[in-house]
Every structure is written in C-alpha cells, then in structure tokens.
Amino acid sequence: MSDSPLSRCSTQALKILADYWVLRIIDEIHGAGDLRFSALQRALGGASPATLSNRLRCLEDEGLIRRNEGTEGKTSVSYSLSDRGQKVLPVIHAINDFAETAQ
C-alpha cells in the first residue's frame, strides 16, 4: 500500500471538491464574504442557474457554506463560507500556486 498523502484522502472529500465549479464557488464566496446568487452567477460567468443551485445545495449539505436568509425572507438569500469551508482555501491557494508555476 502506498504511503502517499493522496491515498489517505477521503473519497467523499475528493468527490465534492472535484465537482465542476465547486472550488470557484468557494473562492468567489470567500472573496466577497457574503454573496447573493445572482452576483455569484455573474462572477462565475458560465454556470447555469440549475447547476449553480445544485452545487450550492451540495456545499450547504456538506457544511462548507451557509445559506443566509435576510429579513426579507427568501428574496434576500446570500451565501458565506462556514468554518469548514475556510479549510478548503489552502487547497485553492495550492492549486493557484501550481497553475502559476506550470505556465
């Protein structure tokens, strides 16, 4: 059995983080602090509403983001990173660092 760090990773964690748009969603929410659906969709520039809604629901179910309802109810929903979601940021930074050196 290999002693590589990857072999010790949780299959579930890799499945979640490898899903298309997930790391970009986390990065955008982190950069904004609190982001509404429409602003997130504009920032991503290409995610369909159905796909984005699906990814946000998954990230919320996994405890990576929080869905915040304002005083106006469902029309005032925004998203922010949870403490667990903050733990993904070093992964995003490492990927960005790798991408910069790979060019």
DSSP file (Angstrom, degrees, kcal/mol; ACC not computed):
  #  RESIDUE AA STRUCTURE BP1 BP2  ACC     N-H-->O    O-->H-N    N-H-->O    O-->H-N    TCO  KAPPA ALPHA  PHI   PSI    X-CA   Y-CA   Z-CA
    1    1 A M              0   0    0      0, 0.0     2,-0.1     0, 0.0     6,-0.0   0.000 360.0 360.0 360.0 135.0    0.0    0.0    0.0
    2    2 A S        -     0   0    0      1,-0.1     0, 0.0     5,-0.0     0, 0.0  -0.341 360.0-148.7 -69.9 148.5    1.3    3.4   -0.9
    3    3 A D        +     0   0    0     -2,-0.1    -1,-0.1     4,-0.0     5,-0.0   0.063  52.3 133.7-103.2  23.4    2.2    6.0    1.7
    4    4 A S    >>  -     0   0    0      1,-0.1     4,-0.6     3,-0.0     3,-0.6  -0.432  65.7-123.7 -74.3 148.6    1.2    8.9   -0.4
    5    5 A P  G >4 S+     0   0    0      0, 0.0     3,-1.0     0, 0.0     4,-0.4   0.852 110.3  59.9 -58.3 -34.2   -0.9   11.7    1.1
    6    6 A L  G >4 S+     0   0    0      1,-0.3     3,-1.4     2,-0.2    -3,-0.0   0.864  96.5  59.0 -64.9 -35.0   -3.5   11.2   -1.7
    7    7 A S  G <4 S+     0   0    0     -3,-0.6    -1,-0.3     1,-0.3    -4,-0.0   0.719 105.2  51.6 -67.7 -17.6   -4.1    7.6   -0.8
    8    8 A R  G << S+     0   0    0     -3,-1.0    -1,-0.3    -4,-0.6    -2,-0.2   0.480  86.9 112.3 -94.2  -3.9   -5.2    8.8    2.7
    9    9 A C  S <  S-     0   0    0     -3,-1.4     2,-0.3    -4,-0.4     3,-0.0  -0.341  77.5-104.9 -69.8 149.2   -7.7   11.3    1.4
   10   10 A S     >  -     0   0    0      1,-0.2     4,-2.1    -2,-0.0     5,-0.2  -0.580  18.8-142.5 -71.7 130.5  -11.3   10.8    1.9
   11   11 A T  H  > S+     0   0    0     -2,-0.3     4,-2.2     1,-0.2    -1,-0.2   0.884 102.5  53.8 -61.3 -38.5  -13.0    9.7   -1.3
   12   12 A Q  H  > S+     0   0    0      2,-0.2     4,-2.3     1,-0.2    -1,-0.2   0.910 106.6  50.8 -63.6 -42.8  -16.0   11.8   -0.3
   13   13 A A  H  > S+     0   0    0      1,-0.2     4,-2.6     2,-0.2     5,-0.2   0.923 112.0  47.1 -62.4 -43.8  -13.9   15.0    0.1
   14   14 A L  H  X S+     0   0    0     -4,-2.1     4,-2.1     1,-0.2    -1,-0.2   0.893 110.2  53.5 -64.1 -38.8  -12.3   14.4   -3.3
   15   15 A K  H  X S+     0   0    0     -4,-2.2     4,-0.5    -5,-0.2    -1,-0.2   0.914 112.9  43.5 -62.4 -42.7  -15.7   13.8   -4.9
   16   16 A I  H >< S+     0   0    0     -4,-2.3     3,-0.9     1,-0.2    -2,-0.2   0.956 117.6  43.0 -67.4 -51.3  -17.1   17.1   -3.5
   17   17 A L  H 3< S+     0   0    0     -4,-2.6     6,-0.5     1,-0.2    -2,-0.2   0.766 110.3  56.0 -71.4 -25.9  -14.1   19.3   -4.3
   18   18 A A  H 3< S+     0   0    0     -4,-2.1    -1,-0.2    -5,-0.2    -2,-0.2   0.600  79.2 113.3 -82.9 -10.3  -13.5   17.8   -7.8
   19   19 A D  S X< S-     0   0    0     -3,-0.9     3,-1.8    -4,-0.5     4,-0.4  -0.407  84.1 -94.9 -63.9 134.5  -17.1   18.6   -8.9
   20   20 A Y  T 3  S+     0   0    0      1,-0.2    -1,-0.1     2,-0.1    -2,-0.1  -0.231 106.0  11.0 -55.9 135.4  -17.0   21.3  -11.6
   21   21 A W  T 3> S+     0   0    0     -3,-0.1     4,-2.7    -4,-0.1    -1,-0.2   0.025  96.1 107.7  86.2 -19.9  -17.5   24.9  -10.3
   22   22 A V  H <> S+     0   0    0     -3,-1.8     4,-2.5     1,-0.2     5,-0.2   0.923  80.1  42.4 -58.5 -52.5  -17.1   23.9   -6.6
   23   23 A L  H  > S+     0   0    0     -6,-0.5     4,-2.4    -4,-0.4    -1,-0.2   0.878 115.8  50.3 -65.0 -36.2  -13.6   25.5   -6.0
   24   24 A R  H  > S+     0   0    0      2,-0.2     4,-2.6     1,-0.2    -1,-0.2   0.894 110.0  50.8 -67.1 -38.6  -14.5   28.6   -7.9
   25   25 A I  H  X S+     0   0    0     -4,-2.7     4,-2.6     2,-0.2     5,-0.2   0.947 112.0  46.7 -61.9 -48.2  -17.7   29.0   -6.0
   26   26 A I  H  X S+     0   0    0     -4,-2.5     4,-2.4     1,-0.2    -2,-0.2   0.913 113.6  49.0 -60.6 -43.2  -15.9   28.7   -2.7
   27   27 A D  H  X S+     0   0    0     -4,-2.4     4,-2.3    -5,-0.2    -1,-0.2   0.908 112.1  47.9 -64.5 -43.2  -13.2   31.1   -3.9
   28   28 A E  H  X S+     0   0    0     -4,-2.6     4,-1.7     2,-0.2     5,-0.2   0.916 112.8  47.9 -64.8 -43.6  -15.8   33.7   -5.0
   29   29 A I  H  X S+     0   0    0     -4,-2.6     4,-2.4     1,-0.2    52,-0.2   0.911 111.7  51.2 -64.5 -40.7  -17.8   33.5   -1.8
   30   30 A H  H  < S+     0   0    0     -4,-2.4    -2,-0.2    -5,-0.2    -1,-0.2   0.927 109.7  49.7 -60.6 -45.1  -14.6   33.8    0.2
   31   31 A G  H  < S+     0   0    0     -4,-2.3    -1,-0.2     1,-0.2    -2,-0.2   0.819 118.6  38.0 -64.8 -31.7  -13.5   36.9   -1.8
   32   32 A A  H  < S-     0   0    0     -4,-1.7     2,-0.8    -5,-0.1    -1,-0.2   0.727  90.7-146.5 -92.8 -24.4  -16.9   38.6   -1.3
   33   33 A G  S  < S+     0   0    0     -4,-2.4    48,-0.3    -5,-0.2     2,-0.3  -0.225  84.7  23.5  86.2 -46.3  -17.6   37.5    2.3
   34   34 A D  S    S-     0   0    0     -2,-0.8     2,-0.4    46,-0.1    46,-0.2  -0.907  79.6-176.5-153.4 118.4  -21.3   37.3    1.7
   35   35 A L  E     -A   79   0A   0     44,-2.7    44,-2.7    -2,-0.3     2,-0.2  -0.967  18.8-137.7-133.1 134.5  -22.7   36.8   -1.8
   36   36 A R  E  >  -A   78   0A   0     -2,-0.4     4,-2.4    42,-0.3     5,-0.2  -0.487  32.7-108.5 -83.6 159.5  -26.1   36.6   -3.4
   37   37 A F  H  > S+     0   0    0     40,-0.6     4,-2.7     1,-0.2     5,-0.2   0.906 116.7  48.5 -54.1 -50.4  -27.0   34.0   -6.0
   38   38 A S  H  > S+     0   0    0      1,-0.2     4,-2.2     2,-0.2    -1,-0.2   0.886 112.2  48.5 -63.2 -39.9  -27.2   36.5   -8.9
   39   39 A A  H  > S+     0   0    0      2,-0.2     4,-2.3     1,-0.2    -1,-0.2   0.887 112.2  49.7 -67.2 -37.9  -23.8   38.1   -8.0
   40   40 A L  H  X S+     0   0    0     -4,-2.4     4,-2.1     2,-0.2    -2,-0.2   0.912 109.4  51.1 -65.9 -42.7  -22.2   34.7   -7.8
   41   41 A Q  H  X>S+     0   0    0     -4,-2.7     4,-1.7     1,-0.2     5,-0.5   0.910 111.5  47.7 -62.3 -41.9  -23.6   33.6  -11.1
   42   42 A R  H  <5S+     0   0    0     -4,-2.2    -2,-0.2     1,-0.2    -1,-0.2   0.918 110.6  51.9 -63.5 -43.2  -22.2   36.8  -12.7
   43   43 A A  H  <5S+     0   0    0     -4,-2.3    -1,-0.2     1,-0.2    -2,-0.2   0.857 111.2  47.0 -63.5 -35.1  -18.8   36.3  -11.1
   44   44 A L  H  <5S-     0   0    0     -4,-2.1    -1,-0.2    -5,-0.1    -2,-0.2   0.811  91.6-159.1 -78.0 -29.9  -18.6   32.7  -12.4
   45   45 A G  T  <5S+     0   0    0     -4,-1.7    -3,-0.1    -5,-0.2     3,-0.1   0.941  72.7  34.6  53.9  61.6  -19.7   33.7  -15.9
   46   46 A G  S   <S+     0   0    0     -5,-0.5     2,-0.5     1,-0.4    -1,-0.2   0.288  75.7 118.0 152.3 -14.1  -20.9   30.5  -17.3
   47   47 A A        -     0   0    0     -6,-0.4    -1,-0.4     4,-0.1    -2,-0.1  -0.667  61.5-127.9 -80.1 127.9  -22.6   28.4  -14.7
   48   48 A S     >  -     0   0    0     -2,-0.5     4,-2.9     1,-0.1     5,-0.3  -0.365  21.9-112.9 -68.9 155.5  -26.3   27.8  -15.5
   49   49 A P  H  > S+     0   0    0      0, 0.0     4,-2.6     0, 0.0     5,-0.2   0.888 117.9  50.7 -56.8 -39.8  -28.8   28.6  -12.7
   50   50 A A  H  > S+     0   0    0      2,-0.2     4,-2.2     1,-0.2     5,-0.1   0.916 112.6  45.5 -65.7 -42.9  -29.7   24.9  -12.3
   51   51 A T  H  > S+     0   0    0      2,-0.2     4,-2.6     1,-0.2     5,-0.2   0.932 114.6  47.6 -65.9 -45.7  -26.0   23.9  -12.0
   52   52 A L  H  X S+     0   0    0     -4,-2.9     4,-2.7     1,-0.2     5,-0.2   0.925 111.9  50.0 -62.5 -44.6  -25.2   26.7   -9.6
   53   53 A S  H  X S+     0   0    0     -4,-2.6     4,-2.2    -5,-0.3    -1,-0.2   0.905 111.4  49.6 -59.5 -42.6  -28.2   25.9   -7.4
   54   54 A N  H  X S+     0   0    0     -4,-2.2     4,-2.2    -5,-0.2    -2,-0.2   0.925 112.2  46.7 -62.5 -46.6  -27.3   22.3   -7.3
   55   55 A R  H  X S+     0   0    0     -4,-2.6     4,-2.8     2,-0.2     5,-0.2   0.906 112.0  50.5 -64.6 -42.0  -23.7   23.0   -6.3
   56   56 A L  H  X S+     0   0    0     -4,-2.7     4,-2.4     2,-0.2    -1,-0.2   0.908 110.0  50.3 -63.0 -41.8  -24.7   25.5   -3.6
   57   57 A R  H  X S+     0   0    0     -4,-2.2     4,-2.6    -5,-0.2    -1,-0.2   0.920 112.1  47.7 -61.7 -44.0  -27.2   22.9   -2.2
   58   58 A C  H  X S+     0   0    0     -4,-2.2     4,-2.1     2,-0.2    -2,-0.2   0.926 112.0  48.9 -62.4 -46.0  -24.4   20.3   -2.1
   59   59 A L  H  <>S+     0   0    0     -4,-2.8     5,-2.7     1,-0.2     6,-1.1   0.865 112.8  48.4 -64.1 -35.8  -21.9   22.7   -0.5
   60   60 A E  H ><5S+     0   0    0     -4,-2.4     3,-1.2    -5,-0.2    -1,-0.2   0.924 110.2  51.0 -68.5 -44.0  -24.5   23.7    2.1
   61   61 A D  H 3<5S+     0   0    0     -4,-2.6    -2,-0.2     1,-0.3    -1,-0.2   0.845 110.5  50.3 -60.4 -34.2  -25.4   20.0    2.8
   62   62 A E  T 3<5S-     0   0    0     -4,-2.1    -1,-0.3    -5,-0.2    -2,-0.2   0.493 116.0-116.4 -84.6  -3.6  -21.7   19.3    3.3
   63   63 A G  T < 5S+     0   0    0     -3,-1.2    22,-0.5    -4,-0.3    21,-0.4   0.704  82.5 118.3  79.5  19.5  -21.3   22.2    5.7
   64   64 A L  S   <S+     0   0    0     -5,-2.7    18,-2.0    20,-0.2     2,-0.3   0.756  76.6  25.5 -89.9 -26.8  -18.9   24.2    3.5
   65   65 A I  E    S-B   81   0A   0     -6,-1.1     2,-0.4    16,-0.3    16,-0.2  -0.909  71.4-133.2-131.5 162.0  -21.2   27.2    3.0
   66   66 A R  E     -B   80   0A   0     14,-3.4    14,-1.9    -2,-0.3     2,-0.7  -0.939  12.0-141.2-114.3 139.0  -24.0   28.8    4.9
   67   67 A R  E     -B   79   0A   0     -2,-0.4     2,-0.6    12,-0.2    12,-0.2  -0.897  22.1-161.7 -97.3 118.1  -27.2   30.0    3.4
   68   68 A N  E     -B   78   0A   0     10,-3.4    10,-2.5    -2,-0.7     2,-0.5  -0.897   5.0-159.0-109.3 117.8  -28.2   33.3    5.0
   69   69 A E  E     -B   77   0A   0     -2,-0.6     8,-0.2     8,-0.2     5,-0.1  -0.840  15.1-144.3 -96.3 127.5  -31.8   34.5    4.7
   70   70 A G  E >   -B   73   0A   0      6,-1.9     3,-1.6     3,-0.6     6,-0.2  -0.027  36.2 -86.5 -76.6-174.7  -32.2   38.2    5.3
   71   71 A T  T 3  S+     0   0    0      1,-0.3     3,-0.1     3,-0.0    -1,-0.1   0.690 124.6  64.7 -69.2 -18.0  -35.1   39.9    7.0
   72   72 A E  T >  S-     0   0    0      1,-0.3     3,-0.6     4,-0.1    -1,-0.3   0.368 104.8-129.8 -87.2   5.4  -37.0   40.0    3.7
   73   73 A G  E X   - B   0  70A   0     -3,-1.6     3,-2.0     1,-0.2    -3,-0.6  -0.524  66.2  -9.5  84.0-150.0  -37.2   36.2    3.5
   74   74 A K  E >  S+     0   0A   0      1,-0.3     3,-0.7    -2,-0.2    -1,-0.2   0.684 125.5  67.2 -63.6 -20.3  -36.2   34.0    0.5
   75   75 A T  E <  S+     0   0A   0     -3,-0.6    -1,-0.3     1,-0.3    -2,-0.1   0.617 100.4  52.3 -75.4  -9.3  -35.8   37.0   -1.8
   76   76 A S  E <  S+     0   0A   0     -3,-2.0    -6,-1.9    -6,-0.2     2,-0.4  -0.360  76.8 146.7-122.4  52.3  -32.8   38.1    0.3
   77   77 A V  E <   + B   0  69A   0     -3,-0.7   -40,-0.6    -8,-0.2     2,-0.3  -0.724  16.9 171.1 -92.3 136.1  -30.7   35.0    0.4
   78   78 A S  E     -AB  36  68A   0    -10,-2.5   -10,-3.4    -2,-0.4     2,-0.4  -0.900  22.0-132.3-135.6 168.6  -26.9   35.2    0.4
   79   79 A Y  E     +AB  35  67A   0    -44,-2.7   -44,-2.7    -2,-0.3     2,-0.3  -0.948  21.4 174.2-126.4 143.1  -24.1   32.7    0.9
   80   80 A S  E     - B   0  66A   0    -14,-1.9   -14,-3.4    -2,-0.4     2,-0.2  -0.946  36.8 -94.9-140.3 161.5  -21.0   32.8    3.1
   81   81 A L  E     - B   0  65A   0    -48,-0.3   -16,-0.3    -2,-0.3     2,-0.1  -0.550  33.6-142.5 -78.4 141.4  -18.2   30.3    3.9
   82   82 A S     >  -     0   0    0    -18,-2.0     4,-1.9    -2,-0.2     5,-0.1  -0.379  34.8 -96.7 -86.5 175.3  -18.5   28.2    7.1
   83   83 A D  H  > S+     0   0    0      1,-0.2     4,-0.8     2,-0.2   -19,-0.1   0.895 129.5  51.2 -60.0 -38.6  -15.6   27.4    9.3
   84   84 A R  H >4 S+     0   0    0    -21,-0.4     3,-0.7     1,-0.2     4,-0.3   0.896 107.2  53.0 -65.6 -39.2  -15.3   24.0    7.4
   85   85 A G  H >4 S+     0   0    0    -22,-0.5     3,-1.6     1,-0.2     4,-0.5   0.847  99.8  62.4 -64.3 -34.1  -15.4   25.9    4.1
   86   86 A Q  H >< S+     0   0    0     -4,-1.9     3,-1.1     1,-0.3    -1,-0.2   0.805  93.0  65.5 -59.7 -29.2  -12.5   28.1    5.2
   87   87 A K  T << S+     0   0    0     -4,-0.8     4,-0.3    -3,-0.7    -1,-0.3   0.652  93.2  60.7 -70.4 -14.3  -10.4   24.9    5.5
   88   88 A V  T X> S+     0   0    0     -3,-1.6     4,-1.7    -4,-0.3     3,-0.9   0.690  82.3  83.7 -83.1 -19.8  -10.7   24.4    1.7
   89   89 A L  H <> S+     0   0    0     -3,-1.1     4,-2.6    -4,-0.5     5,-0.2   0.858  84.4  55.3 -57.2 -40.8   -8.9   27.8    1.0
   90   90 A P  H 3> S+     0   0    0      0, 0.0     4,-2.3     0, 0.0    -1,-0.3   0.850 106.4  53.5 -61.1 -30.6   -5.4   26.4    1.3
   91   91 A V  H <> S+     0   0    0     -3,-0.9     4,-2.2    -4,-0.3    -2,-0.2   0.929 109.5  47.2 -65.7 -44.9   -6.3   23.8   -1.3
   92   92 A I  H  X S+     0   0    0     -4,-1.7     4,-2.4     1,-0.2    -1,-0.2   0.915 112.4  49.7 -62.9 -43.4   -7.4   26.6   -3.7
   93   93 A H  H  X S+     0   0    0     -4,-2.6     4,-2.6     1,-0.2    -1,-0.2   0.901 110.1  51.0 -62.7 -40.5   -4.2   28.6   -3.0
   94   94 A A  H  X S+     0   0    0     -4,-2.3     4,-2.4     2,-0.2    -1,-0.2   0.898 110.1  49.2 -64.4 -40.5   -2.1   25.5   -3.7
   95   95 A I  H  X S+     0   0    0     -4,-2.2     4,-2.6     2,-0.2    -2,-0.2   0.918 112.0  48.8 -64.9 -42.9   -3.8   24.9   -7.0
   96   96 A N  H  X S+     0   0    0     -4,-2.4     4,-2.2     2,-0.2    -2,-0.2   0.914 111.3  49.7 -62.2 -43.2   -3.3   28.6   -7.9
   97   97 A D  H  X S+     0   0    0     -4,-2.6     4,-1.7     2,-0.2    -2,-0.2   0.913 112.2  48.1 -61.4 -43.1    0.4   28.4   -7.0
   98   98 A F  H  X S+     0   0    0     -4,-2.4     4,-1.5     1,-0.2    -2,-0.2   0.924 110.2  51.9 -62.5 -44.7    0.8   25.2   -9.1
   99   99 A A  H  X S+     0   0    0     -4,-2.6     4,-0.5     1,-0.2    -1,-0.2   0.884 108.0  51.8 -61.7 -39.0   -1.0   26.8  -12.0
  100  100 A E  H  < S+     0   0    0     -4,-2.2     3,-0.5     1,-0.2    -1,-0.2   0.862 113.0  44.1 -66.9 -35.5    1.3   29.8  -11.9
  101  101 A T  H  < S+     0   0    0     -4,-1.7    -1,-0.2     1,-0.2    -2,-0.2   0.683 106.4  61.9 -82.1 -17.6    4.4   27.7  -11.9
  102  102 A A  H  <        0   0    0     -4,-1.5    -1,-0.2     1,-0.2    -2,-0.2   0.574 360.0 360.0 -84.0  -9.3    3.1   25.4  -14.7
  103  103 A Q     <        0   0    0     -4,-0.5    -1,-0.2    -3,-0.5    -2,-0.1   0.476 360.0 360.0 -84.2 360.0    2.8   28.2  -17.2
